[in-house]
């Protein structure tokens, strides 16, 4: 296949995809808005037992559940987004999705003391999450189809841009907030307005650069022998490989529970005295820790995407999942409050690096196993493991009740609302099972 004449056009599509991915990835900075929404709905910052807490307003669990709901809607929306993009074109679908995405953010400025949590769940969870899924997966799979000879590299560039979105917008949001960067009732509307407008500009601008990859780019021949490598969604779902890959993707996505908004609390619980956990988790050191984790995540997407083109997808997964097992064993075997900060940095950076790599390589792994012809629709089905994983990790972290998490007492006496030990054990078992699956996985053959 001679693609040299189309090279400038292909890279313009990648540029548009990168802009859209950055806009969509900004949703992952949601955690910094939690306190602002609680205060805007009537919460007051008070000192209780020497610790600053927000009393009143919408419950913290309900506000943070907005993001979990968004993750579920993100994955389910891909089931509709991929067929719509195939029917109407990626440019039109992403243009509409980008506009809705930006307007949904702006609608959150209407949240107030008399606002029902359902309003926030609708715009912050359903609309933001669903449009995020459409923007993310339709552009990612389209870009990969433009570069069948560099699937890992292109996936790495696109998915890394998605990860950079939260990193970039977190600091934009803090800059717009002013002062120490904390988002409060006084500045949240200004921050949301900036976020909405910038995301809208990026998504719309990127959409105008998109062009659908010709079907000829997805396969280099149309003969019957080559078609044996291409599985329709129905054919894929009749293979055991689809369900094993689904499980592995769900496992990879559940590591968000350790690397998301709760990462500073986990780091504090394992490195600080029980009385210092809340103090450190809200410090500048914790903010720097989060930034380092985000950088490791992004580097993992670039490096492992490229490496998968060199050594293959399965060897990459063996590396990442073995590292995950080692990190989880280290956390489980170390008494909370006794780990050095240097070791904690090493462990969490390793997890973030592997998470970024897994999320990048899995789409190309699916196309390797089930063909490029229906890769978008096939991955949208496998990708449902993302939403299910997000819900599972939300319930595990909250000991079964995300709206009213129970208190968890660690071995050093620290009291937390996140059940890190439970999720560590569950992820350890799931990672070992995933390694077994990767060891026995073989490319399916049509009969």
Protein Blocks (a to p, Z undefined) as FASTA:
>chain_A
ZZklmmmmmmmmmmmmmmmmmmmmmmmmmmmmmmmmmmmnopacddeehiacdeejjdfk
lmmmmmmmmmmmmmmmmmmmmmmmmmnopklmmmmmmmmmmmmmmmmmmgcfklcfklmm
mmmmmmmmmmmmmmmmmmmmmmmmmmmmlmmmmmmmmmmmmmmmmmmmmmmmmmmngpno
pacfklmmmmmmmmmmmmmmmmmmmmmmgccddfklmpcbfcfklmmmpccfklmmmpfk
lmmmmmmmmmmmmmmmmmmmmlmmmmmmmmmcfklmmmmmmmmklmmmmmmmmmmmmmmm
mmmmmmmmmnojklmmmmmmmmmmmmmmmmmmpcghiacfklmmmmmmmmmmmmmmmmmm
mmmmmmmmnojklmmmmmmmmmmmmmmmmmmmmmmmnnopaklccddddfkopacfbdfk
lmmmmmmmmmmmmmmmmmmpccdddZZ
